[in-house]
Amino acid sequence: LTTCHGGSTLIAHLLADGFVAAGAGPGSAENQWRREYHRGLDFEICKVPLPAGATGRTFAEVALAIRRRFNAILIAISGPLTNGRPVVAPWRMRLAGGSMDGFFIATSRSALERYLRYFDEMGGMDN
């Protein structure tokens, strides 16, 4: 899965709510769910290589830096350190940028790739 518009919103609601009552009024769970789903359509789940500047940093450090600078959320990684399998939020794991992929929730894959190149050009987490 490289792109799934609105998928993160849909999954979150399916796990949290279980179901939505039909025929409810304007302030109902159904209408709130629809509003949040439509807002979530602005995002996609992207798999892109982690920047070289992530090397030696923990998942938590990289996730927070990218969230603060680019409004993208790192949710999982995969690569040689994880035997090629996606691992969700390994907070203390030290990363190997360039040889690992990150799974992000972002507004656009192409924008995220530009942000991550910029992240490296600006010295990664040191700036």
Secondary structure as GFF3:
##gff-version 3
##sequence-region A 1 127
A	DSSP	alpha_helix	7	17	.	.	.	ID=ss1
A	DSSP	alpha_helix	29	40	.	.	.	ID=ss2
A	DSSP	beta_strand	44	49	.	.	.	ID=ss3
A	DSSP	three_ten_helix	52	54	.	.	.	ID=ss4
A	DSSP	alpha_helix	59	70	.	.	.	ID=ss5
A	DSSP	beta_strand	73	78	.	.	.	ID=ss6
A	DSSP	three_ten_helix	80	82	.	.	.	ID=ss7
A	DSSP	beta_strand	87	88	.	.	.	ID=ss8
A	DSSP	beta_strand	101	106	.	.	.	ID=ss9
A	DSSP	alpha_helix	109	121	.	.	.	ID=ss10
A	DSSP	three_ten_helix	124	126	.	.	.	ID=ss11
###
